[in-house]
Amino acid sequence: MGDDKGRVVCVTGAGGYVASWLIKLLLSKGYTVHGTVRNPGDEKNAHLYKLEKASDNLKLFKAELLDYESLYSAIKGCSGVFHVASPLPTGPVQNPQVEIIEPAVKGTLNVLKACVEAKVKRVIVVSSGTAVFMNPSWPKDRVKDETCWSDKEFQKKVKHWYGLSKTEAESEALEFGKTSELDVVTVCPVLVFGPMLQHTMNASSMHLMRQLKEGDEPRENKLQKVVDVRDVAEALVLVYEKPEAEGRYICSSFCIRAKDLVDKLKSIYPNYNYPKSFIDAEDEPKMTSQKLQKLGWSYRPLEETLVDSVESFKAAGRLD
Ligand SMILES: NC(=O)c1ccc[n+]([C@@H]2O[C@H](COP(=O)([O-])OP(=O)(O)OC[C@H]3O[C@@H](n4cnc5c(N)ncnc54)[C@H](OP(=O)(O)O)[C@@H]3O)[C@@H](O)[C@H]2O)c1
């Protein structure tokens, strides 16, 4: 992917949490970026214009995942695409099929078809750990790797619509790659923490912030799989740039119990309203990112992620 044409890439959902860090990294590496947003004039995308080199090398396009032509206009002229956009609800959902599943699945297929029409060489599809780990029949003593797929029937049963949307979108994307000329690689980040570049609160940052503010609710002491948003951006660029990258990649740095995560936060910032009680949760297998590490990926310490997250919430006035 190292030729000059490979230096023009498209990032969908540019204004979001993960995409903003990805664009910052791509610009710093000299890429020209076509970013898609639903509304280029919206204040929530203002941070993108302030990124270093954005004035010369970032162009925003208005695009909606269910509108093929709008996606094609942004993808035309690019050698690579990072498909990041997908609905990640922060509150209750009335109609999961319309609000989550269709934009995720049809939206991904629209992006892939536009990539074929625009003769894109490689597309990196951002999937999720929820497309990997929700598999009740996986052996309890076996670490989950890329061969583990979430069970869609189970996801329907427990009404995990977001997880279902990601599982369906990722499996369709890989299938599309097998039956077309397009080189499709997927990356499955687990719960993403770390500082925010954007002003609006995304779902995973909200989840972390609740640990600092909503201590009266008992929490399930589940095993949480965590990765830093900046390490996710590095992973996405790595799989784009390494010609040998193929298939899917789990992107996860730490597996830590909810209570241990809170204890870690407490040891650095003792004065927030942390959860006071935890409910025991079942043991479950860990996940491994060995495949990604073999490609050259590394990650920062958890403490750095937590400190930078909290400082970012403080700077945004979210913890007042
Ligand atoms: N954060 C995590 O913990 C985590 C973990 C695993 C995977 N992921 C994946 O990472 C990606 C980015 O997530 P994020 O955490 O950065 O969330 P985010 O900040 O909410 O970003 C999601 C982006 O998708 C866009 N989008 C949603 N529906 C769309 C539609 N119908 N048409 C066009 N754009 C649409 C949003 O645009 P608007 O700004 O216009 O709403 C937003 O830019 C997603 O694919 C998500 O599934 C995230």
PDBQT file of the ligand as one rigid body, heavy atoms in Angstrom, charges set to zero:
ROOT
HETATM    1  N1  LIG A 401     -15.932   2.673  21.133  1.00  0.00    +0.000 N 
HETATM    2  C1  LIG A 401     -15.862   1.365  21.324  1.00  0.00    +0.000 C 
HETATM    3  O1  LIG A 401     -15.734   0.881  22.463  1.00  0.00    +0.000 OA
HETATM    4  C2  LIG A 401     -15.865   0.434  20.142  1.00  0.00    +0.000 A 
HETATM    5  C3  LIG A 401     -15.534  -0.911  20.364  1.00  0.00    +0.000 A 
HETATM    6  C4  LIG A 401     -15.530  -1.786  19.281  1.00  0.00    +0.000 A 
HETATM    7  C5  LIG A 401     -15.857  -1.337  18.025  1.00  0.00    +0.000 A 
HETATM    8  N2  LIG A 401     -16.206  -0.030  17.840  1.00  0.00    +0.000 N 
HETATM    9  C6  LIG A 401     -16.542   0.376  16.474  1.00  0.00    +0.000 C 
HETATM   10  O2  LIG A 401     -15.770   1.500  16.137  1.00  0.00    +0.000 OA
HETATM   11  C7  LIG A 401     -16.479   2.303  15.212  1.00  0.00    +0.000 C 
HETATM   12  C8  LIG A 401     -16.514   3.736  15.718  1.00  0.00    +0.000 C 
HETATM   13  O3  LIG A 401     -17.134   3.769  16.982  1.00  0.00    +0.000 OA
HETATM   14  P1  LIG A 401     -16.913   5.011  17.965  1.00  0.00    +0.000 P 
HETATM   15  O4  LIG A 401     -16.694   4.461  19.310  1.00  0.00    +0.000 OA
HETATM   16  O5  LIG A 401     -15.958   5.939  17.377  1.00  0.00    +0.000 OA
HETATM   17  O6  LIG A 401     -18.394   5.617  17.981  1.00  0.00    +0.000 OA
HETATM   18  P2  LIG A 401     -18.946   7.038  17.538  1.00  0.00    +0.000 P 
HETATM   19  O7  LIG A 401     -18.115   8.124  18.083  1.00  0.00    +0.000 OA
HETATM   20  O8  LIG A 401     -20.396   6.998  17.920  1.00  0.00    +0.000 OA
HETATM   21  O9  LIG A 401     -18.806   7.006  15.967  1.00  0.00    +0.000 OA
HETATM   22  C9  LIG A 401     -19.726   6.374  15.134  1.00  0.00    +0.000 C 
HETATM   23  C10 LIG A 401     -19.743   7.112  13.821  1.00  0.00    +0.000 C 
HETATM   24  O10 LIG A 401     -20.632   6.462  12.920  1.00  0.00    +0.000 OA
HETATM   25  C11 LIG A 401     -21.397   7.436  12.279  1.00  0.00    +0.000 C 
HETATM   26  N3  LIG A 401     -22.679   6.890  11.835  1.00  0.00    +0.000 N 
HETATM   27  C12 LIG A 401     -23.576   6.178  12.553  1.00  0.00    +0.000 A 
HETATM   28  N4  LIG A 401     -24.649   5.886  11.793  1.00  0.00    +0.000 NA
HETATM   29  C13 LIG A 401     -24.417   6.416  10.565  1.00  0.00    +0.000 A 
HETATM   30  C14 LIG A 401     -25.158   6.468   9.357  1.00  0.00    +0.000 A 
HETATM   31  N5  LIG A 401     -26.354   5.888   9.243  1.00  0.00    +0.000 N 
HETATM   32  N6  LIG A 401     -24.612   7.114   8.295  1.00  0.00    +0.000 NA
HETATM   33  C15 LIG A 401     -23.408   7.722   8.397  1.00  0.00    +0.000 A 
HETATM   34  N7  LIG A 401     -22.662   7.706   9.514  1.00  0.00    +0.000 NA
HETATM   35  C16 LIG A 401     -23.171   7.071  10.587  1.00  0.00    +0.000 A 
HETATM   36  C17 LIG A 401     -21.601   8.515  13.313  1.00  0.00    +0.000 C 
HETATM   37  O11 LIG A 401     -21.966   9.723  12.679  1.00  0.00    +0.000 OA
HETATM   38  P3  LIG A 401     -22.728  10.895  13.471  1.00  0.00    +0.000 P 
HETATM   39  O12 LIG A 401     -21.646  11.609  14.215  1.00  0.00    +0.000 OA
HETATM   40  O13 LIG A 401     -23.334  11.691  12.382  1.00  0.00    +0.000 OA
HETATM   41  O14 LIG A 401     -23.714  10.248  14.385  1.00  0.00    +0.000 OA
HETATM   42  C18 LIG A 401     -20.233   8.548  13.956  1.00  0.00    +0.000 C 
HETATM   43  O15 LIG A 401     -19.363   9.371  13.228  1.00  0.00    +0.000 OA
HETATM   44  C19 LIG A 401     -17.856   1.666  15.047  1.00  0.00    +0.000 C 
HETATM   45  O16 LIG A 401     -17.826   0.839  13.904  1.00  0.00    +0.000 OA
HETATM   46  C20 LIG A 401     -17.981   0.822  16.302  1.00  0.00    +0.000 C 
HETATM   47  O17 LIG A 401     -18.871  -0.259  16.113  1.00  0.00    +0.000 OA
HETATM   48  C21 LIG A 401     -16.200   0.872  18.859  1.00  0.00    +0.000 A 
ENDROOT
TORSDOF 0
